[in-house]
Each structure stands twice: as structure tokens, then as C-alpha cells.
């Protein structure tokens, strides 16, 4: 039987989770080769959004990434200079530019994502016994729910909490 950890326990658990996520993200950057690209995390995040969403406006990228238009403009300038993205006038509104990814950008993002997935698969295979894989699945489901949580309204105890 589990007990509610209370506010103090929740805060400690939240801090441990935050620390673990930071360490895992750093490890994934190193294992995937991301650190060797010479691009910042922000620039790679913007590049991945252009690859996934493109052609896309800078305003849409700023909205997707929850950053200022100035921040997007700075990242796009670096990505353009590296030949990873290019802009063309929007056929519906020539004042706007649509950003698209160069094929090399798509290849880079695919390589980085594959490197991350390969590392995680190796780590799971090595550290998680087959009879505990269901626990990993439950943890992933919980992380997905935490990432999607809308905390603006009242709590709903019937939301299917894990």
C-alpha cells in the first residue's frame, strides 16, 4: 500500500525527477552526437521544428517553442548561415517568409533522434530485466501525462491517475 507523500514529499520527488531528467537529457545529447554539431540545444530544437512542421513561419515557430520572435530570429539566422534552412516568400502573403529545411537538416535530425533511441534501447536492454519492462511502460505513460498536464483548472480525481 502506498501513502500520499504530502507536499514535502512531492517537492522532493519533483526535484529528484527534475535532476534525473536533466542528467538524462545531457547523456542523450552526448550519446547522439548532438554536442559535436556545434549547434546549441535551442538551435537544434528550432531546426527539428522546421523539419517537422515546415514550411513554417517564424511566428509559428516562436509559438511552438514558447519563445520570443527575437529568439527564433537569432536561431534561424545561425541555421540559415549553416545552410540548414532557407526562407521563401509565403505565396499567400509575400510579406512573410516560410522556412524550410535543407535535406541535410532532415538527415541531421534523423541521425540525432536515432542515436538517442539507440542509446535508450541499449540502456533498457542492459538495465531492465524482461519481467520489469511493464514498469518502464508505466513510467513512460506517467511522464507523457506529466508533460501534457494542464494545471490551470481544478484537479480531477477521476482522471485515471497511475
ABEGO torsion letter per residue (X at the ends): XBBBAEAAAAAAAAAAAAAAAAAAAAAAAAAAGAAAAGBBAAAAAAAAAAAAAOBBBAAAAAAAAGBBAAAAAAAAAAAAAAGABBBBBBAABAABBBBBBBAAAAAAAAAAAAAAAAAAAAAAAAABBAAAAAAAAAAAAAAAAAAABBAABBBBAAAGBX
